[in-house]
Amino acid sequence: MFPCDPLLPGQNDACFRGVTVLADPATVFRWLCQLRVAPYSYDWIDNLGRKSPPELQPGLDALEVGQRFMSIFDLAEFERDRHITLRPRASGLFPPMIVSYCIEPQDGPGCRLVVKLAVQLRPGLRDRLVWALGPWLDWIMMRRQLLNLKALAEGA
């Protein structure tokens, strides 16, 4: 069970992404908190050309539910060094969705950063069309985001 599961009852599809990070959970969590100010994927698409900060910004790990993340999400829930769960800001364009970034300790060095993007697809062509393309676009953007966060956390 993921932290996002109880926050979106009726979810009927999901995408999972993950990467192994050779850093401790506290460091990975601090980098997840950086998502408050930048998406860390393809900046020229997701960040209007502004470069995502290459070093940890002070104070971004002082989390409160409701804070904005990556300009299009709000913090729904978090547990320090374990997960952040984000909900899109009000938008009628997408089906209801929620996403959890989870840090899973491993035996040995490092941890796994696993992301679950859950959706509640409604009947109708619009949600089906969005979801037909959504996972592919998400895979491209999220892959870059996770690899960037991995590299930054491992270099910290």
Protein Blocks (a to p, Z undefined) as FASTA:
>chain_A
ZZklmmmghiabdcdddddddddfklmmmmmmmmmmogolafklmnnopacdfbdcehkl
mccehiaeehlaccfbdcehkbccddddddfkbccddddddddddehehddddddddddd
dedjklmmmmmmmmmmmmmmmmmmmmmmmmmmmmZZ
